[in-house]
Amino acid sequence: MNKNKQKRIAVINDLSGFGRCSLTVALPIISAMKIQCCTLPTAILSTNTAFPNFFFDDYTNKMKNFTNHWKELNLEFDGISTGFLGSKDQIDIVIDFIKKFKTDTTKVLVDPIMGDYGKIYSTYTDEMCNEMKLLIKYADIITPNLTEACKLIDMPYPDKALDQAELEFIAKNLCENGPKKVVITGLQNDDYVQNFIYEIGKSPEIVSVKKIGKDRSGTGDVFSSILAADMINNINIVDSVKKASDFISKCIKYTSKLDISAYEGICFEEFLCEL
């Protein structure tokens, strides 16, 4: 890519009109971090799926048109970031997108959103899980939670908290499938939430933050968006995870103070200028 151009990242995720998550999180955060954010929607929703009901428009059949037109324009990307994918077809389209646009200098972050708390989402089939294993081969960084990390290496979900050596075993196995860096996110440890960071050739690190309030929609999207932008800016991944964790904690504290519904995500807008 021409060094005189502004840095640019393609973000592939769904778009929810209300309820801060996915593309409505990625676009402002990545832009605030001085990266051009180019969005490829996988679906259009009236609200995020935490709400009891919502309008949903599947964009699978239009994703190839997006990809083909961008290729016709000879667009180049410093990075590619992927979030929730709703079908095997969508995962295949994303793999094709990466093959078309990834160069020797393009970095890829995959957030393999498949499940949580030891359970794979009901919409996620075994076929989709296997396809996700193919997708992460193209990633430089992946950000699974423990449920997803275990599923990606066909390991049973543990019935106890894992120590550092056990987490390192999982991360090393994941790196054997392609990624150079793994962040196992959202590990619960008493009153703290931890992120386990593994990078090939370096000692693992754990970043801990005090748990504040209840789980909220979109926090994972905020986390992966900050990591994606920092990835393009060549920021050390440990520093990036610390930045994302501290930012989310500050946003959650402010959101809780306003007594905002958990469905509505976190009020990150107040602190965008700090990124």
N, C-alpha and C positions, 0 to 999 in steps of 0.2 A: 504493500500500500504506500502511496505517496506520503512522505514524511511531513509534507506541508498541510495535509488534510487533518481535519479534526478526527479524533478517535471515534470509532463507531462500533456498536454491538447490536446484533440481532437477538431479540428476545422472543421466544416461542412459548406462548402460554394463553390461557383464556382471559377474557375481558368481562368483568362484572361491573355493571353501571353503578351499583351501590354496595358498600361493604368493602373496605380497603383490603384488597388482595390481588395477587397475580399481576396483570399488566397495569392496573391502576396504582399499584405500588411501585413496580419496576420503572415505569416511565418517569415519574417525578424524582425518584431517588437517584437513578443513574444519570439523569439530566443534571441534577444538583451537583453530582460528582464530576461534571464537565465531560461527560461522554454522550455522544449522540445515541439515543435509544430508538432503534427501528423495530417496530412491533409486528409480529406475525401471529394473529389470533387463531386459536384452535376452536374456540366457541365464543358466543356472545350470550351473556346472561344479564337479567335485570338486576339480580343481587347475587352475592356469593351463595354457595350451597349450604351454608350454616342456617339459612332462613328456612322456615317450614315449607315454603313453596316459592317457585321462581319461574320466570320465562327463560327458556333455553333454546338457543339456535346453534346446532352443530355446524362447524365450519370445515369439517374434514375435506369435503369435496372441493373446497375453494383454496385450500392450502397449497396445492400444486400450482394453481394459477399464480398465486403470490410468488412462489419460488421461481417459476419459469420467467415471470416478468422481471424480477430482480436480476436474474441471470442475463436476460436480454439487455438490461441496463448496465451490465458489467459491474454491478455493485461489489464492493469489497468490504469485509468486516474484520476488525481487530479481534472481535470476540463473538461467541455464540453462547446463549444461555437458554436452557430449557426447563420448564416447570411441569405442571400436571398435564398428562397426556391421557385422553379418554378411551383409546382403543389401540389395537395392534396396528391398524392402518395408520393412525397418527404417528406412532413410534417409527414405523417404516418410512413415513414421509420425512420425519425429522432426520433419520439416518441418511436419507437421500439428500436432504438439504445440507447436512454437514459435508458429505462427499463432494457436493457441488461448490461449496464456498470455503471450506477449510483449506488454508495454505500452511506453509511451514511456520508462519508467524501468527496464525489465528489460534486463539486460545478458547477452549470450550469448557463451560461449567454445566453439569447435569445435576439437577435436583430430582432424584428418582422418587417422586411422590407416589407411594404405593400403599401405605398403611401407617398405623401407629398403635401404641400400647399392645403390641404383640399380635395384632390382627391386620390382615390385608383387607383393604376396602372391598366391599361387596361387588363393586363394579369391575374389580381387577381380576382377570382370569389368569390361569396358569400360563396360557399362551402369551399374555401380555407381560407377565413377570419374566418369562424366558426371553422375550424380545427386548426388555429393558436391560438384560445382561449383555445383549449385543450393542445397545446404545452406549453404555458406559465405557465400552472399549475405545470410543472416540473422544472421551473426556480427559481433560487435564486435571480438573477438580470435580469431585462429587460430594454432595452434602446429604447423605442419607441419615435418617434417625436409626435407632438400634433395630427396630422392626424391619426396616428396609434393608439395612446392612446385612442382617442375618438371612433374609430371603434371597438376597443377591448371591450369597455363597452357599445356599442350601443348608444353612445351619439352623437347628431348632431355636426358637426364641427362649432365652434363659429365664429360669424361674427365680433368679437372684441377681443382685447387683454385681457387675463384672469389675474385676480389678484391672489395673493398667496393662498387665501382661496379656490378659484375655482380650481386651479391646485392641491391643496392638496386633494380636493374632488375626482378628477379623479384618482390620485395616490392611494388613499385609496381603491377605488373601484377595481383598478387593483390588489392590494395586496390581496384582498379578493379571487382572483382567483388563488392564489398560491405564487407569488414572495414575497420575504422579502424586496427587495429593488427595487425602480423604479427611473430611470433617464429619465425625459421627455426632449428630446434634441432639440437643434436648434430653441429655441424660439426667435423670432425677437422683439427687443425692441429698437426702434430708431436706433442708430448707434452701438448697442451692440447685441451680440448673447448670450443667456442665457441657462443654463441647470438647470432644477429644480430637486432636489434630495430629495427623500422621502424614509425613512427607518423606518420600523415598530418600534414603541416605542421611536422614536427620533423626534426632531423638524426638519421640512423641511429646506433645505438650497438652495440658488441660487448662482450659479457660473457664472459670467459675463465676457466676453472678448470683446474687440473692434472688430467690423466687418471689415474685410480687403478684399477688392476686391469682385469678383463675386463668386458664388457657384462653387465648384470643385468636380469632381468625386472622390470617395474613402475616403473623410474626415470622414464619418460615420464609415467606416471600420477601419481607424486608431484609432478613438475614442474607438470603442468596443474592439479592440485588446489590447489596453493599459489597459482598465478596466478588461478584461478577465485575463491578466497576473497578475495584481494587486490583483484580486480576489483570485487567487491561492496563492499569497504571503501574504494574509491576511492584505492587506493595507486598511485603512479606506476609504470608498467610496468617501467621500467629497475630501480627499487629492488626490485620484485617478482621479476624475473628473477635479480638478484643474490642475494636471499634464498633463492630456490629452488635456485640453483646451489650456494651455500655449504652449504645444508642437506643436499642430496644428497651432496656431497663428504664431509661429516662422517659421514653414514650409511654410505656405501660404505667408508670407511676403517675404521669400527668393524666392519662386516659382514665385511670381509676379514680383520680381526684374529681374528674368531671362526671363520674358515674355513667360512662358510656357503655352501652350493651356490648357484650363479648362478640356478638354477631358482627358488629361494625368495625372490628379490627382495632388498630391503635392509632392515636392522633399524632402521626409522625410529622405532619405539616408544620407544627410549631417549631420543629428543631432541624428542618432541612438545611438551613443556612450553616449549621454546625458540621455538616458532612464535607 
